[in-house]
Amino acid sequence: MGDRRTLVGDVVSNKMEKTVVVVVRTRRQHPRYKKYMEHSKKFKAHDEANTCKVGDRVKLIETRPLSKEKRWRVAETLTKA
């Protein structure tokens, strides 16, 4: 398994079956002005047991493509909403 990427984010939608939408927020430094800016991106992740609720903080792990847009799996729930 080795070098699979992991991300930590918040669940913003669980309306699909076995899929959650997770927003991952990162801070990046602007290349010219050196100011730190907040950047966010949404990922669709596979939730086999349908246990995640909106507001949960989850850890995602990279996996093979499961559908057109799903390339991540929910590895664990860090905090409940």
C-alpha positions as CSV (number, residue, x, y, z in Angstrom):
1,M,0.0,0.0,0.0
2,G,2.8,2.4,0.9
3,D,2.6,5.9,-0.4
4,R,-1.2,6.7,-0.5
5,R,-2.0,10.4,0.1
6,T,-4.1,11.3,3.1
7,L,-6.2,14.4,3.7
8,V,-8.3,15.7,6.6
9,G,-11.5,17.7,6.0
10,D,-15.1,18.3,7.0
11,V,-18.1,16.6,5.6
12,V,-20.4,19.1,3.9
13,S,-22.9,16.8,2.3
14,N,-24.1,13.2,2.8
15,K,-27.1,13.1,0.5
16,M,-25.8,10.5,-1.8
17,E,-25.7,6.8,-1.1
18,K,-22.3,5.6,0.2
19,T,-20.7,8.9,-0.9
20,V,-19.9,12.1,1.1
21,V,-18.6,15.4,0.0
22,V,-15.6,16.6,2.0
23,V,-14.1,20.1,2.0
24,V,-10.4,20.2,2.6
25,R,-9.0,23.6,3.7
26,T,-5.3,24.5,3.4
27,R,-3.2,27.6,3.9
28,R,-0.9,28.6,1.1
29,Q,1.6,31.4,0.8
30,H,1.2,33.8,-2.1
31,P,4.2,33.5,-4.4
32,R,4.8,37.3,-4.7
33,Y,3.2,38.9,-1.7
34,K,4.1,36.2,0.8
35,K,0.7,36.5,2.5
36,Y,-0.9,33.3,3.7
37,M,-4.3,32.7,2.1
38,E,-7.0,30.1,2.8
39,H,-7.7,27.6,-0.1
40,S,-10.4,25.0,-0.1
41,K,-11.3,22.1,-2.4
42,K,-14.1,19.6,-2.4
43,F,-13.6,15.9,-2.8
44,K,-16.1,13.1,-3.2
45,A,-15.3,10.2,-0.9
46,H,-16.6,6.6,-0.5
47,D,-18.3,5.9,2.8
48,E,-19.2,2.2,2.7
49,A,-21.3,2.1,5.9
50,N,-23.1,5.5,5.4
51,T,-22.0,6.6,8.9
52,C,-20.7,10.1,8.2
53,K,-22.9,13.1,9.1
54,V,-22.6,16.7,8.0
55,G,-20.0,18.4,10.2
56,D,-17.9,15.4,11.0
57,R,-14.1,15.7,10.7
58,V,-12.8,12.8,8.6
59,K,-9.5,11.4,7.3
60,L,-9.5,10.5,3.6
61,I,-7.2,8.0,1.9
62,E,-6.4,7.9,-1.8
63,T,-7.7,4.8,-3.6
64,R,-8.4,3.6,-7.1
65,P,-11.1,5.3,-9.2
66,L,-14.5,4.2,-7.8
67,S,-16.6,6.3,-10.2
68,K,-16.3,9.3,-12.5
69,E,-15.4,11.6,-9.6
70,K,-14.6,9.4,-6.6
71,R,-10.9,8.7,-5.9
72,W,-10.9,8.9,-2.1
73,R,-12.2,6.7,0.8
74,V,-13.1,7.7,4.3
75,A,-10.4,6.0,6.4
76,E,-11.7,7.1,9.8
77,T,-13.9,9.7,11.6
78,L,-11.8,11.9,13.7
79,T,-14.5,14.0,15.5
80,K,-18.3,13.7,15.4
81,A,-20.6,16.7,14.6
